Amino acid sequence: MNLPDRIKQYQEQVPRDILPEVTGRLTRMVGLTLEAVGCPMVVGERCLIVGSGLKPVEAEVVGFDDDRMFLMPLTAIDGLKPGARVIPIDSAGHIPVGFNLLGRVINGAAEPLDNKGPLLPDAHIPYNGQSINPLDRAPIRESMDVGIRAINSMLSVGTGQRLGLFAGSGVGKSMLLGMMTKFTSADITIVGLIGERGREVKEFIEDILGPEGLAKSVVVAAPADDSPLMRLRAAMLTTRIAEYFRDQGKNVLLLMDSLTRYAQAQREIALAVGEPPATKGYPPSVFAKLPQLVERAGNGVPGGGSITAFYTVLTEGDDQQDPIADASRAILDGHIVLSRSLAEEGHYPAIDVEASISRVMPHIVSEEHMKAAQKFKQVYARYQQARDLISVGAYVPGSDPETDFAIERIDIMKAFLQQSLQGSSPYTESVGQLIQVMNMQSSGGQVAQS
């Protein structure tokens, strides 16, 4: 048999879909930024770096310069050396989803952390979902019960609304999130713990969330010691899982703690690849990433599901003008401010109703409810304005009828805004108590703290 016939015979036995493996090599490592050449990949694609360690290092392309690819690792970078092989992988673009994820705790790579065995997903969906045309979204016209009296009555939340929870450290934001998870009327809760202390992850799941809250929740955890890329992916994964359940027609409550850690993770990545800082050390890409994440929440098409989202925003030193806090306020549908002074007084939840607002509340509540909430704020603000005079005895009773009315009601109003951690206050009950408080005569009526 001549040579051409032999080649043709062997060609018929070789599968035609085999492609040559294209690999690159690692050339530089500075901090967490890796540089590779010889392996053209698109931004967002993932790869394995095979070094002298026990297992390959997984990384993602975050930028490029001419023929150099900038990589950011998702896992520990032990065992890397110059010339290590860089192998592209194409199986990381899909994530597991399904109702079997309820009650599970996973990391930013969709891997289980709870030692309950492997995930049993119903399907795998692309990591990057399609945005919904804003004109195709259903308008926010229904209220959602979150079980917190101060929020249900004074800052009513609409189904599909996105709110920010602005707070410094140690004022009870995690407790508030846990209460909403247990008491909400939503079908499913998706919790993203992004960049928090590892100790707080277990405490949130066991002590704050509890078995009852975990049973209808999916928790995505990326502690502070995870790589910035893993924290970034955990936030996107949290949103993507919520989108899946929304597309199944469910009303989803999305709780992300915190949006600030997400922004800081993007800042670390952007600065590492050479992006210049702009506002207080934050590169421009941070402020572009925030709306891309937040805008994925909200209502779906009419008749479909919804994502009602709460994003915690850390105000360092209780500074409400922090650049991330300022940018978040502009893109969210309202903000709830937790006050350190109220927390120090033992007032929980420490919600500052004067500084907080729900932008969709006028469209989802009755006229009577809206008037009662406005009257409550007016009376409460009147007392706060005269508080210093009252405390030093400089205010003379009878000099201002509105201030006299505020002094008479303030104890009842403060009791109304407080709530125990174990007690739920349904939406209808909260509104009824608000109207009762504002219509109450000077007969010493009380509001029970549930």
Backbone hydrogen bonds, N-H to C=O, Kabsch-Sander energy under -0.5 kcal/mol:
donor,donor_aa,acceptor,acceptor_aa,energy
6,R,2,N,-1.8
7,I,3,L,-2.4
8,K,4,P,-2.2
9,Q,5,D,-2.0
10,Y,6,R,-2.1
11,Q,7,I,-2.2
12,E,8,K,-1.4
13,Q,9,Q,-0.6
13,Q,10,Y,-0.8
14,V,10,Y,-0.8
14,V,11,Q,-0.7
18,I,15,P,-0.7
22,V,20,P,-0.5
23,T,21,E,-0.6
24,G,86,V,-2.6
25,R,37,V,-2.3
26,L,84,A,-2.3
27,T,35,E,-2.7
28,R,35,E,-1.4
30,V,33,T,-2.5
33,T,30,V,-2.3
34,L,32,L,-0.5
34,L,71,L,-2.6
35,E,28,R,-2.8
36,A,69,M,-2.0
37,V,25,R,-2.0
44,G,61,V,-2.3
45,E,42,V,-2.0
46,R,89,I,-0.6
47,C,59,A,-2.5
48,L,87,I,-2.8
49,I,57,V,-2.9
50,V,48,L,-0.6
50,V,85,R,-2.4
51,G,49,I,-0.9
52,S,79,G,-3.0
57,V,49,I,-2.5
58,E,56,P,-0.5
59,A,47,C,-2.4
60,E,72,M,-2.0
61,V,45,E,-2.7
62,V,70,F,-2.6
63,G,70,F,-1.1
65,D,68,R,-2.5
68,R,65,D,-2.3
69,M,36,A,-2.9
70,F,63,G,-3.1
71,L,34,L,-3.3
71,L,69,M,-0.6
72,M,60,E,-2.3
74,L,58,E,-3.1
75,T,58,E,-1.0
80,L,77,I,-0.9
83,G,26,L,-3.4
84,A,81,K,-1.7
85,R,50,V,-1.2
86,V,24,G,-2.1
87,I,48,L,-3.2
87,I,85,R,-0.5
89,I,46,R,-2.3
94,H,91,S,-0.5
95,I,125,I,-2.7
97,V,123,A,-2.6
101,L,98,G,-1.6
102,L,99,F,-1.2
103,G,214,L,-0.5
103,G,217,S,-4.0
104,R,101,L,-2.1
106,I,219,V,-2.7
107,N,111,E,-2.1
110,A,107,N,-1.9
113,L,105,V,-3.1
114,D,105,V,-0.8
122,D,97,V,-2.1
123,A,97,V,-1.9
125,I,95,I,-2.2
127,Y,93,G,-3.4
129,G,127,Y,-0.7
136,D,133,N,-2.1
137,R,133,N,-0.7
138,A,300,G,-3.0
141,R,139,P,-0.9
144,M,157,V,-3.1
146,V,144,M,-0.6
149,R,147,G,-0.6
152,N,148,I,-3.2
153,S,149,R,-2.2
154,M,150,A,-1.7
155,L,150,A,-0.6
155,L,151,I,-1.3
157,V,144,M,-0.5
159,T,142,E,-3.3
161,Q,158,G,-2.3
163,L,309,A,-2.9
164,G,334,G,-1.9
165,L,311,Y,-3.1
166,F,164,G,-0.7
166,F,336,I,-2.4
167,A,165,L,-0.5
167,A,313,V,-2.1
171,V,168,G,-0.7
176,L,172,G,-1.9
177,L,173,K,-2.3
178,G,174,S,-2.4
179,M,175,M,-2.2
180,M,176,L,-2.1
181,T,177,L,-2.2
182,K,178,G,-1.9
183,F,179,M,-2.4
184,T,180,M,-1.7
185,S,145,D,-2.3
187,D,251,N,-1.8
188,I,251,N,-1.5
189,T,216,K,-2.3
190,I,253,L,-2.5
191,V,189,T,-0.5
191,V,218,V,-2.9
192,G,255,L,-3.1
193,L,191,V,-0.6
193,L,220,V,-3.0
194,I,192,G,-0.9
194,I,257,D,-1.9
195,G,193,L,-0.6
195,G,222,A,-3.2
200,E,197,R,-0.6
201,V,197,R,-1.0
201,V,198,G,-0.5
202,K,198,G,-1.1
203,E,199,R,-1.6
204,F,200,E,-2.7
205,I,201,V,-2.0
206,E,202,K,-2.7
207,D,203,E,-2.3
208,I,203,E,-1.5
209,L,204,F,-3.7
210,G,205,I,-1.4
213,G,209,L,-1.1
214,L,210,G,-2.4
215,A,211,P,-1.7
216,K,212,E,-0.5
216,K,213,G,-0.8
217,S,214,L,-1.9
218,V,189,T,-1.9
219,V,104,R,-2.3
220,V,191,V,-3.2
220,V,218,V,-0.5
221,A,106,I,-2.9
221,A,219,V,-0.5
222,A,193,L,-2.8
224,A,196,E,-2.2
226,D,223,P,-1.7
231,R,227,S,-2.1
232,L,228,P,-2.2
233,R,229,L,-2.6
234,A,230,M,-2.1
235,A,231,R,-1.6
236,M,232,L,-1.7
237,L,233,R,-2.9
238,T,234,A,-2.4
239,T,235,A,-1.8
240,R,236,M,-2.4
241,I,237,L,-2.5
242,A,238,T,-1.8
243,E,239,T,-2.2
244,Y,240,R,-1.8
245,F,241,I,-1.9
246,R,242,A,-2.3
247,D,243,E,-2.5
248,Q,244,Y,-0.8
249,G,246,R,-2.0
250,K,245,F,-2.0
252,V,250,K,-0.8
252,V,306,S,-3.0
253,L,188,I,-2.7
254,L,252,V,-0.6
254,L,308,T,-2.9
255,L,190,I,-2.8
255,L,253,L,-0.6
256,M,254,L,-0.5
256,M,310,F,-2.7
257,D,192,G,-3.3
257,D,255,L,-0.5
259,L,312,T,-2.9
260,T,312,T,-0.7
262,Y,258,S,-1.2
263,A,259,L,-2.0
264,Q,260,T,-2.4
265,A,261,R,-2.0
266,Q,262,Y,-1.9
267,R,263,A,-2.1
268,E,264,Q,-2.2
269,I,265,A,-1.9
270,A,266,Q,-2.7
271,L,267,R,-2.6
272,A,268,E,-1.7
273,V,269,I,-1.5
274,G,271,L,-1.1
275,E,270,A,-2.7
278,A,282,Y,-1.3
279,T,282,Y,-1.2
280,K,278,A,-0.8
282,Y,279,T,-2.0
286,V,283,P,-1.4
287,F,283,P,-0.7
287,F,284,P,-0.5
288,A,284,P,-1.0
289,K,285,S,-2.0
290,L,286,V,-1.7
292,Q,288,A,-0.9
293,L,289,K,-1.7
293,L,290,L,-0.5
294,V,290,L,-2.6
295,E,291,P,-2.6
296,R,293,L,-1.0
297,A,294,V,-1.6
298,G,307,I,-1.2
300,G,305,G,-2.1
304,G,301,V,-2.4
305,G,246,R,-1.0
306,S,250,K,-1.8
307,I,298,G,-1.2
308,T,252,V,-3.1
309,A,161,Q,-2.2
309,A,307,I,-0.6
310,F,254,L,-3.0
311,Y,163,L,-2.6
312,T,256,M,-2.7
312,T,310,F,-0.5
313,V,165,L,-2.6
315,T,167,A,-1.7
316,E,314,L,-0.9
318,D,315,T,-2.6
319,D,316,E,-1.0
320,Q,318,D,-0.8
322,D,319,D,-1.2
326,D,322,D,-3.0
327,A,323,P,-2.3
328,S,324,I,-2.5
329,R,325,A,-2.1
330,A,326,D,-1.1
331,I,327,A,-1.0
331,I,328,S,-0.5
332,L,328,S,-1.4
333,D,162,R,-3.1
335,H,357,I,-1.9
336,I,164,G,-3.3
337,V,335,H,-0.5
338,L,166,F,-2.9
339,S,337,V,-0.5
339,S,350,A,-2.7
343,A,339,S,-1.8
344,E,340,R,-2.5
345,E,341,S,-1.0
346,G,343,A,-1.4
347,H,342,L,-2.6
348,Y,346,G,-0.8
351,I,349,P,-2.1
352,D,337,V,-3.1
353,V,351,I,-1.1
356,S,352,D,-0.8
357,I,335,H,-2.5
359,R,333,D,-1.8
359,R,357,I,-0.5
360,V,333,D,-0.5
361,M,358,S,-1.0
363,H,360,V,-1.6
364,I,360,V,-0.6
364,I,361,M,-1.4
365,V,361,M,-1.2
370,M,366,S,-2.3
371,K,367,E,-2.4
372,A,368,E,-2.1
373,A,369,H,-2.3
374,Q,370,M,-2.4
375,K,371,K,-2.5
376,F,372,A,-2.2
377,K,373,A,-2.2
378,Q,374,Q,-2.2
379,V,375,K,-2.4
380,Y,376,F,-2.6
381,A,377,K,-2.7
382,R,378,Q,-2.0
383,Y,379,V,-1.8
384,Q,380,Y,-2.0
385,Q,381,A,-2.1
386,A,382,R,-1.4
387,R,383,Y,-0.5
387,R,384,Q,-0.6
390,I,386,A,-2.4
391,S,387,R,-2.5
392,V,388,D,-1.5
393,G,390,I,-1.0
394,A,389,L,-2.3
395,Y,389,L,-1.1
399,S,396,V,-1.8
404,D,400,D,-2.4
405,F,401,P,-2.3
406,A,402,E,-2.1
407,I,403,T,-2.5
408,E,404,D,-2.0
409,R,405,F,-1.7
410,I,406,A,-1.7
413,M,409,R,-2.4
414,K,410,I,-2.6
415,A,411,D,-2.0
416,F,412,I,-1.8
417,L,413,M,-1.7
418,Q,414,K,-0.9
419,Q,348,Y,-2.3
423,G,420,S,-0.6
425,S,147,G,-1.8
430,S,426,P,-2.6
431,V,427,Y,-2.4
432,G,428,T,-2.2
433,Q,429,E,-2.2
434,L,430,S,-2.1
435,I,431,V,-2.3
436,Q,432,G,-2.0
437,V,433,Q,-2.5
438,M,434,L,-2.1
439,N,435,I,-1.4
440,M,436,Q,-0.8
440,M,437,V,-0.5
443,S,441,Q,-3.0
445,G,441,Q,-0.5
448,A,446,Q,-0.5
450,S,448,A,-0.9
